[in-house]
Structure formats: C-alpha cells, structure tokens
Amino acid sequence: MKGIVVNEFGGPEVLEHVEMQIPKIKKNEVLIEVIHTSVNYADIKNRSGRKWKGSMPFVPGLDAAGKVVEVGEKVQQFRPGDRVICFPRLGSYAEYAVANEKLTFSIPEQLDFTSAAACPTVGFLSYHLLKSIARINDGDSVLIHAAAGGVGNTAVQLAKIFGAGSVIGTVSREEKRQVVKEAGADHVIGYENFADRVKEITEGKGVDIVLDSVSGRIFEESLDCLSHFGRLVHFGNTSGSTGTVEAKQLHASCRSVLGFSLGTTRKERPEMLQDTAAGVLQYMTTGQLDIKVGKKLPLRHAREAHQLMESRKSVGKIILEVN
Ligand SMILES: NC(=O)c1ccc[n+]([C@@H]2O[C@H](COP(=O)([O-])OP(=O)(O)OC[C@H]3O[C@@H](n4cnc5c(N)ncnc54)[C@H](OP(=O)(O)O)[C@@H]3O)[C@@H](O)[C@H]2O)c1
C-alpha cells in the first residue's frame, strides 16, 4: 500500500509518500481501507519532534474514515464492508489502518466519508471538553481560542448547541472572522488585549468557560477574564510555551483549571468515548453540527497540508483523500 512515512523529525519535507506493508491486525482489531484521513495539529508536533515518543520510522495521523476489510477473531461489532471512523494504532496517513474495536465507530448512513473523516478528533474532543470537563450549563458564556481552526470551529458550534449564552472566539487574522461568525459565535476578537475585550463584552464579569489550546501568555491572560466559578480547560500548547497559574488565583474565586487529553483517554479509558461518539454523530446526522472542511488534498500532498496548517491560514479541517 501507499502511505506517508516520517524517517526523521523536521519540517513538512520529511513527509515521504512511499510504498509500505499493510499493517497486521490483532485479535481485537479491525483492518480498515482508509477513504479519507485528516490533519490534526498533533501531526505537526509529532513530525517536528515536539511530541512523538514512539519508534522511527512512523506513519502520522490520528483518525480516519473508511471501510472495514478484515476483523480479528475477538471482534464482535464489525464485519467487512462496514463504514467506520476510527482512531488507529499505527497512524492513518496510509491506504490501510488498524484500530481496536473500542476505538472504531459506525458511520451513520446519512454521513458521507468527508464529514465522517472531519469528525473523530475535533468532534469527540470538543464535545467532551464542553460537556464532561467544563460541564457547560445553559446560558454560560464561553471563550474559545483559535476559533477558526478544526477544534475551535467545532467547539463554537457545539457550545451553541449545548445552550451557551455568549460565545466569543479569538483569531489571528481578519479573514478568519467570517467562518467563526458562521459557526455561531456572538463575538470574534483578536488576541491583542483579549482579556479586556472579554470583560467589556461580559460587563466586567468574565466568561464562565475558556477553552485554551494555545497556552503560554494566552493561558495566563485567560485567567484574567475567567469569572467566579469559571472553568478554564487547558488542552493544547500551539504557542509552544507553557502558562502558569498560582493557587491563590483559584481559591476565593471558586475557579477551576482543568486539563484534558483525548490521547490519554483513548489509551486508558476508551469506554468513555462511547457516549461522546453517539452524541457527536447524532448532532451530525441531524445537521445541527456541520464540521467545517476548509481544504481537501490528496494524501500525496501531505506536505502542502502541513504547510497550510502551520501557516495559521487554514480554517476548519484539512482532509487528506486517500482512496
Ligand atoms: N488535548 C487533546 O486531546 C487535543 C486533541 C486535538 C487537538 N488538540 C489541540 O487543539 C488545538 C487545535 O488543533 P487543530 O488540529 O484543530 O488545529 P487548528 O486549530 O486547525 O490549527 C491550529 C491553529 O492554532 C492557532 N495557533 C495559535 N498559536 C499558534 C502558533 N504559535 N502556531 C500555529 N498555530 C497557532 C492558529 O489559529 P489562529 O492563527 O487563529 O490563532 C492555527 O490555525 C491544538 O493545540 C491541538 O494540539 C488537543
């Protein structure tokens, strides 16, 4: 089969489109013919050496949509021909991927492979962040950083679906504002002095929830505009720096700082994702959630896809067409 391999850490040029072996399944796994996969920011971090701790070479990619072609002897829920999304064990930038049955989910017939491929990481993550980690309540105000991106744009839509009051999104470029508005945000602002702007919008109170994937200065400033009883969820560090919080910033104000990783959840508590999958796919089936696809490229153009995401010019998801 053809796939993308990383032999050494580096820029997009280290992504090589080569011939490779079809992976072998274990007893509890399914082999999937990948139709589409997607680019996630973690792929950039893995490729450049900021995250990857596994062996070399490796196939990048966290999620895929495709068709089951073979099932392990202990697999109960799937058979060849089923249309599925999955979080594969060995990377998804390839014509075939293997995934544990617990990390494989049926695609409802109303969804095409493009929508399905856009959903696993950003849909599951945004749903879980808002519902289970930030415990969103009706009327809550929500600040979402990098709101035009894959996670951000999905989280804006889901916050509204979950009954948020005011949703505020941050973006770095003027031309990204429109897609965040279209996703349902009430306000779209830049990063410059965003805490002051958020306080203005919320009449001094601050927001009930912040979703922060940028970290560093953005994390610290987010605490300046988090209301009493507010929840700040830290789940990424696109800025490359870490933010700090002092205990005294939390106690009297009844505020919480929470962390979440879909990777750790997939590894240690995959069963937690069953309800999440059902919820996300239900909203997609009814059309309430429409995860934005900003760009589709063939798999062999993975370098271009990574360049686009790193340029901070992409909006929504970048899909890689495999088959
Ligand atoms: N915890 C988890 O399990 C989990 C899972 C998936 C994703 N994530 C995190 O969620 C975030 C979004 O992921 P995504 O795949 O949906 O990517 P994305 O949002 O589509 O693209 C990344 C965006 O991050 C923003 N950004 C802010 N500072 C940046 C910087 N210094 N360099 C590059 N981009 C920067 C850019 O938007 P602006 O230019 O508008 O700021 C950029 O468009 C990432 O931090 C990712 O690691 C976490």
PDBQT file of the ligand as one rigid body, heavy atoms in Angstrom, charges set to zero:
ROOT
HETATM    1  N1  LIG A 401      -5.941  17.588  24.189  1.00  0.00    +0.000 N 
HETATM    2  C1  LIG A 401      -6.281  16.895  23.107  1.00  0.00    +0.000 C 
HETATM    3  O1  LIG A 401      -6.635  15.716  23.192  1.00  0.00    +0.000 OA
HETATM    4  C2  LIG A 401      -6.277  17.551  21.771  1.00  0.00    +0.000 A 
HETATM    5  C3  LIG A 401      -6.801  16.894  20.644  1.00  0.00    +0.000 A 
HETATM    6  C4  LIG A 401      -6.847  17.575  19.415  1.00  0.00    +0.000 A 
HETATM    7  C5  LIG A 401      -6.327  18.852  19.320  1.00  0.00    +0.000 A 
HETATM    8  N2  LIG A 401      -5.780  19.432  20.417  1.00  0.00    +0.000 N 
HETATM    9  C6  LIG A 401      -5.199  20.779  20.340  1.00  0.00    +0.000 C 
HETATM   10  O2  LIG A 401      -6.186  21.667  19.844  1.00  0.00    +0.000 OA
HETATM   11  C7  LIG A 401      -5.527  22.702  19.112  1.00  0.00    +0.000 C 
HETATM   12  C8  LIG A 401      -6.201  22.847  17.755  1.00  0.00    +0.000 C 
HETATM   13  O3  LIG A 401      -5.930  21.678  16.995  1.00  0.00    +0.000 OA
HETATM   14  P1  LIG A 401      -6.447  21.555  15.491  1.00  0.00    +0.000 P 
HETATM   15  O4  LIG A 401      -5.919  20.268  14.980  1.00  0.00    +0.000 OA
HETATM   16  O5  LIG A 401      -7.899  21.819  15.435  1.00  0.00    +0.000 OA
HETATM   17  O6  LIG A 401      -5.631  22.728  14.757  1.00  0.00    +0.000 OA
HETATM   18  P2  LIG A 401      -6.237  24.084  14.117  1.00  0.00    +0.000 P 
HETATM   19  O7  LIG A 401      -6.928  24.826  15.214  1.00  0.00    +0.000 OA
HETATM   20  O8  LIG A 401      -6.997  23.765  12.892  1.00  0.00    +0.000 OA
HETATM   21  O9  LIG A 401      -4.897  24.820  13.687  1.00  0.00    +0.000 OA
HETATM   22  C9  LIG A 401      -4.065  25.360  14.651  1.00  0.00    +0.000 C 
HETATM   23  C10 LIG A 401      -4.461  26.823  14.965  1.00  0.00    +0.000 C 
HETATM   24  O10 LIG A 401      -3.837  27.199  16.175  1.00  0.00    +0.000 OA
HETATM   25  C11 LIG A 401      -3.715  28.604  16.204  1.00  0.00    +0.000 C 
HETATM   26  N3  LIG A 401      -2.411  28.995  16.743  1.00  0.00    +0.000 N 
HETATM   27  C12 LIG A 401      -2.238  29.749  17.844  1.00  0.00    +0.000 A 
HETATM   28  N4  LIG A 401      -0.943  29.935  18.071  1.00  0.00    +0.000 NA
HETATM   29  C13 LIG A 401      -0.272  29.290  17.092  1.00  0.00    +0.000 A 
HETATM   30  C14 LIG A 401       1.098  29.144  16.777  1.00  0.00    +0.000 A 
HETATM   31  N5  LIG A 401       2.054  29.697  17.531  1.00  0.00    +0.000 N 
HETATM   32  N6  LIG A 401       1.431  28.405  15.689  1.00  0.00    +0.000 NA
HETATM   33  C15 LIG A 401       0.499  27.835  14.927  1.00  0.00    +0.000 A 
HETATM   34  N7  LIG A 401      -0.826  27.938  15.182  1.00  0.00    +0.000 NA
HETATM   35  C16 LIG A 401      -1.203  28.680  16.254  1.00  0.00    +0.000 A 
HETATM   36  C17 LIG A 401      -3.890  29.094  14.763  1.00  0.00    +0.000 C 
HETATM   37  O11 LIG A 401      -5.117  29.826  14.705  1.00  0.00    +0.000 OA
HETATM   38  P3  LIG A 401      -5.009  31.432  14.913  1.00  0.00    +0.000 P 
HETATM   39  O12 LIG A 401      -3.913  31.854  13.960  1.00  0.00    +0.000 OA
HETATM   40  O13 LIG A 401      -6.332  31.973  14.532  1.00  0.00    +0.000 OA
HETATM   41  O14 LIG A 401      -4.621  31.627  16.332  1.00  0.00    +0.000 OA
HETATM   42  C18 LIG A 401      -3.969  27.819  13.943  1.00  0.00    +0.000 C 
HETATM   43  O15 LIG A 401      -4.826  27.965  12.834  1.00  0.00    +0.000 OA
HETATM   44  C19 LIG A 401      -4.038  22.325  19.068  1.00  0.00    +0.000 C 
HETATM   45  O16 LIG A 401      -3.370  22.987  20.111  1.00  0.00    +0.000 OA
HETATM   46  C20 LIG A 401      -4.055  20.851  19.330  1.00  0.00    +0.000 C 
HETATM   47  O17 LIG A 401      -2.849  20.357  19.854  1.00  0.00    +0.000 OA
HETATM   48  C21 LIG A 401      -5.752  18.805  21.632  1.00  0.00    +0.000 A 
ENDROOT
TORSDOF 0
